[in-house]
Structures are given as C-alpha cells and as structure tokens.
Amino acid sequence: MNSKEEEMKQDKDRRRSFLKHIVAGAAVVAGSLAVIRPVKAKPVFKRKEGDDVLYHESESFKKYYESLK
C-alpha cells in the first residue's frame, strides 16, 4: 500500500468513528430526556353520590327480564 491509500483508510476510519460517537451521544440524550420528562396524569371521572345507574332499560332488557319469570 502506498501512503495515499493508507491516509485515505485512516481518514475513512476517523469519519466512521466520529459518526459512531455522534449516534451514541444522540441515543444517550434521547434516553435521558425520556427518563426526565414528567408523566402527566390522566383526569379521572368522579361519580357523584346517588348517580349509580346499574343498567339502562331497553326493549332487549325487558324481553330478557320477562323470560326469567
């Protein structure tokens, strides 16, 4: 190998190493942001006392109820 080919190979290796470090650094930053970001709680629907609806009376429910008699 002549010196020009060796120089090109070293240059190529340096670029490849640089890109690997950039990708690894970006992965670390993305991972740390995912850990740091606070999780927002979903709003919870609170039922009022006395609003307990156990079923909705419909025709099919009436037929079923009558079939049990």
C-alpha positions in Angstrom: 0.0 0.0 0.0 1.2 3.4 -0.7 1.0 6.3 1.7 -2.0 7.9 -0.1 -4.1 4.7 0.3 -3.1 4.4 4.0 -4.0 8.0 4.5 -7.4 7.5 2.9 -8.1 4.4 5.0 -7.2 6.3 8.2 -9.4 9.2 7.2 -12.3 6.8 6.5 -11.8 5.2 9.9 -11.8 8.5 11.6 -15.0 9.6 9.9 -16.7 6.3 10.8 -15.6 6.6 14.4 -16.9 10.2 14.5 -20.3 9.1 13.2 -20.5 6.2 15.7 -19.8 8.7 18.6 -22.4 11.1 17.3 -25.1 8.4 17.1 -24.2 7.0 20.5 -24.3 10.5 22.0 -27.7 11.2 20.4 -29.0 7.9 21.9 -27.8 8.9 25.4 -29.5 12.3 25.1 -32.8 10.8 23.9 -32.7 8.2 26.6 -32.1 10.8 29.3 -34.9 13.0 28.0 -37.3 10.1 28.1 -36.4 9.5 31.8 -36.5 13.1 32.8 -39.9 14.0 31.2 -42.6 14.0 33.8 -45.6 11.8 33.1 -48.9 13.7 33.1 -51.8 12.1 35.0 -55.0 11.5 33.1 -58.1 13.2 34.5 -60.3 10.8 36.5 -64.1 10.9 36.2 -65.6 11.1 39.6 -69.1 9.9 40.0 -71.5 11.9 42.2 -73.2 10.2 45.1 -76.6 8.9 44.1 -75.8 8.7 40.4 -75.5 4.9 40.4 -77.0 3.6 37.2 -76.7 -0.2 37.1 -78.4 -0.7 33.8 -80.2 1.1 31.0 -83.7 -0.3 30.5 -84.2 -1.2 26.9 -86.5 -3.5 24.9 -84.0 -6.3 24.9 -83.6 -6.0 28.6 -87.3 -6.1 29.1 -87.6 -9.2 27.0 -84.8 -10.9 28.9 -86.3 -9.9 32.3 -89.7 -11.3 31.2 -88.1 -14.6 30.1 -86.8 -15.1 33.6 -90.3 -15.1 35.2 
